[in-house]
């Protein structure tokens, strides 16, 4: 996420980091580079102009000139102004209403509204303990209602049955009535998308809005459309009282123009980021954390929250006890670590949140992907229970059987076994409570992941 912008800004700011004194001339030179980086990231011109003016004003004033490390101070100003551009603080959903609180989702076709409905339902159920019902008022797209039904079942949300022969306004009204009868906390309504903004579409969604009076009206937009995302959100806001924006597909957005333009153009907060295809790939939008990622400083708070929420604490505590008792770390334990890493969004998601990743060459980053971890897991799954617990017996014909069963090569199996032995050695050093201490340091209270602090569980090529 924001890879191109992050690389460009990191290089620009790195050149001034160690300078003992900053003049108006070298500040202006650095900001010219920053301006070009933002424009190339497809950030809207009004947002770029405002950002540069604010940074320059603060940088040339006392804030930098009286600092012992003015280069570092300038970076802090850039970070602070990035946060301000995106909204300063996280603005969550306002669900303080007589239940059920209605959330209405709007947007263009292909933005990912239906998937976002399911992601949002899952997040509200898991993190806030809400009883959620979802309903589809999209009677135009083939199988849209069925798609939401399947997703609702996957996230274990209540689904309101509707069909394409009904009027969208009637569907919304009936869903609200049903949600009341079933004592739901939240009702999320999916609406039809269009390929472009038109009068008919706006009239329909305005009628739906009027009929259910939602507490949150969220515009779902594809972040990869750059500043166009902000302009489209502005057009919707003119027709509907939007309360916020959800940016989808940010995992594929290397530029970041939408995230940096939406707030300034619409004056509406970004509330969530869609960071992948899976139903758990929705993150609350924190401007400070995103600014930190953009400047290559990582996002350790979100990483710790992911570890805390997504790791299996019982398995982690069981492993800690096993290591403390002097019992060996085997391939079944290794597989558990791979699965937990996958559960946190895979390697790309973890790398995005680790500080200092912008300093690692692109060639090295490109060598690390989830495919390697999937292959490693497939190889372990192709072993017998005995082989997983006693890896030293894997030789000759056993190796051939394992690679045939996992669709890999003997070289890949040998490499995986070598990596496993390295991690096994590390685990031997974790006796006497060091394992639990390391996990507490990760913020997991016993639910951390061995190998994460120094990426010990990563493939050796990394």
C-alpha positions, 0 to 999 in steps of 0.5 A, spaced: 500 500 500 502 506 497 509 503 495 511 508 490 509 514 494 513 511 500 519 510 496 519 517 493 518 521 499 523 516 503 528 518 499 527 525 498 526 526 506 532 522 507 537 527 504 535 532 509 535 528 515 542 529 517 542 536 516 544 541 521 541 547 519 535 548 514 535 554 510 529 556 506 532 554 499 533 547 501 526 546 504 523 549 498 528 544 494 525 538 498 518 540 498 519 541 490 520 533 490 515 532 495 510 536 491 512 532 485 511 525 489 504 527 491 502 529 484 505 523 481 501 519 486 495 522 483 493 526 489 488 532 487 492 538 486 488 542 491 490 537 496 497 538 494 497 545 494 494 546 501 499 541 504 505 544 501 503 551 503 502 548 510 509 544 511 513 550 508 509 555 513 511 551 519 518 549 516 521 556 515 518 558 522 521 557 529 519 550 529 525 547 525 530 553 526 530 552 534 530 545 533 537 541 535 535 536 529 532 540 524 532 535 519 528 530 523 523 536 525 522 537 518 520 530 517 515 530 523 512 536 520 511 532 514 508 527 518 503 531 522 501 535 515 499 528 512 495 526 518 491 533 518 490 532 510 487 525 512 483 527 518 487 527 524 484 522 528 480 515 526 472 517 526 469 510 527 461 509 526 456 513 530 451 507 532 448 511 538 441 510 535 435 506 537 436 499 534 437 497 529 442 502 527 442 503 519 448 503 515 447 505 508 452 503 502 453 507 496 458 507 490 459 505 483 459 498 480 465 494 481 468 498 487 466 492 492 460 494 495 457 487 496 464 484 499 464 491 504 458 489 507 460 482 509 467 485 511 463 490 515 458 485 518 464 481 520 468 487 524 462 489 527 460 482 530 467 480 532 470 487 535 463 490 537 459 484 539 453 487 535 448 483 532 448 484 525 443 483 519 445 485 512 440 486 506 441 487 498 437 492 495 441 491 488 435 488 483 439 490 477 446 486 477 445 478 476 446 474 482 447 480 487 442 478 492 445 471 492 452 473 492 451 477 499 447 471 501 453 467 500 457 472 504 453 473 509 453 465 511 460 466 511 461 471 516 455 468 520 451 475 519 443 475 519 441 475 511 434 478 509 431 475 503 429 479 497 429 478 490 430 482 483 422 482 482 421 487 488 422 495 489 429 497 492 425 502 497 420 496 499 426 491 500 430 496 505 423 498 508 422 490 509 429 489 512 428 494 517 422 492 519 425 485 520 431 487 523 426 490 529 422 484 530 429 480 530 432 485 535 438 486 531 443 492 533 445 494 526 442 493 519 447 494 513 443 495 506 447 494 500 445 498 494 445 498 486 452 500 483 452 504 476 457 505 471 457 512 472 453 517 476 446 518 473 439 522 475 435 515 476 441 512 480 441 518 485 433 518 485 433 511 487 438 511 493 435 518 495 428 515 496 432 509 499 435 513 504 429 517 506 425 511 507 430 508 512 433 514 515 440 511 516 445 513 521 451 512 517 451 513 509 458 510 507 461 511 500 465 505 497 470 507 492 476 503 489 482 507 491 486 505 485 482 510 481 486 515 485 483 523 485 477 520 481 475 517 487 475 523 491 471 527 485 466 521 485 465 521 492 464 529 492 458 528 486 455 523 491 455 527 497 452 533 493 446 528 492 446 524 499 448 526 506 454 522 506 457 521 513 464 517 511 468 513 505 470 506 505 476 506 500 477 499 497 483 495 494 488 499 497 492 493 497 493 494 490 494 501 490 501 503 490 500 510 489 495 513 495 492 519 491 485 517 493 487 516 501 490 523 501 485 527 496 478 524 499 478 528 506 480 535 502 475 534 497 469 532 500 470 534 507 468 527 509 472 522 513 475 516 511 472 510 516 475 504 513 480 501 508 479 494 504 486 491 504 484 484 501 479 480 498 478 476 504 472 477 509 477 479 515 481 484 510 477 491 513 481 496 517 479 502 521 482 508 518 487 511 522 491 517 519 497 517 524 498 510 522 497 511 514 502 517 515 507 513 518 506 507 513 507 512 507 513 515 510 516 508 511 516 508 518 511 502 519 505 501 523 507 497 529 500 499 533 496 495 527 501 490 527 500 488 534 492 489 534 493 484 528 497 479 532 493 480 539 486 479 535 488 474 529 493 469 533 490 463 536 492 464 544 491 457 546 496 454 541 501 459 542 501 458 550 501 451 549 507 452 544 510 456 550 509 451 555 512 445 550 518 449 549 519 451 556 519 444 558 524 442 553 520 439 548 522 440 541 519 444 536 517 440 530 514 441 523 507 441 526 509 447 530 512 450 524 506 449 520 502 453 526 506 459 525 505 459 517 498 458 518 498 464 523 502 469 519 497 467 513 491 469 518 494 476 519 494 477 511 500 474 509 507 476 508 505 483 504 501 485 509 506 484 515 511 487 511 507 493 510 506 494 517 514 493 519 518 499 520 524 500 515 521 496 510 522 502 505 530 501 506 530 494 503 531 493 496 525 492 491 529 486 489 529 483 496 522 485 497 520 481 490 523 475 493 518 474 499 511 472 497 505 468 500 506 462 495 513 460 498 509 459 505 503 456 501 508 451 498 512 450 505 505 448 508 503 443 503 510 440 504 508 439 511 501 437 510 504 431 505 508 428 511 506 423 515 505 425 523 511 421 525 515 425 519 512 431 522 514 430 529 521 427 527 524 431 521 530 427 521 527 421 518 525 424 512 530 422 507 530 418 500 524 415 498 520 419 503 522 426 500 520 424 493 513 422 496 513 428 500 514 433 493 510 428 489 504 430 494 505 437 494 507 439 487 514 441 489 521 439 488 526 436 492 530 442 492 524 446 495 523 441 500 531 441 502 530 449 503 524 448 507 527 443 512 533 448 513 529 454 514 525 449 519 532 447 523 534 455 523 527 456 527 528 450 531 535 452 534 532 459 535 526 456 539 531 452 543 534 458 546 527 460 548 527 456 555 526 458 562 520 463 560 523 467 555 518 464 550 512 468 554 516 474 555 518 475 547 510 474 546 508 479 551 513 484 548 509 483 542 503 485 545 499 478 545 499 476 552 501 469 550 498 470 543 505 472 539 508 469 533 515 466 534 520 469 529 516 475 528 521 480 531 527 479 527 522 475 521 526 468 524 520 465 520 521 468 514 524 464 508 532 465 508 532 468 501 529 474 505 
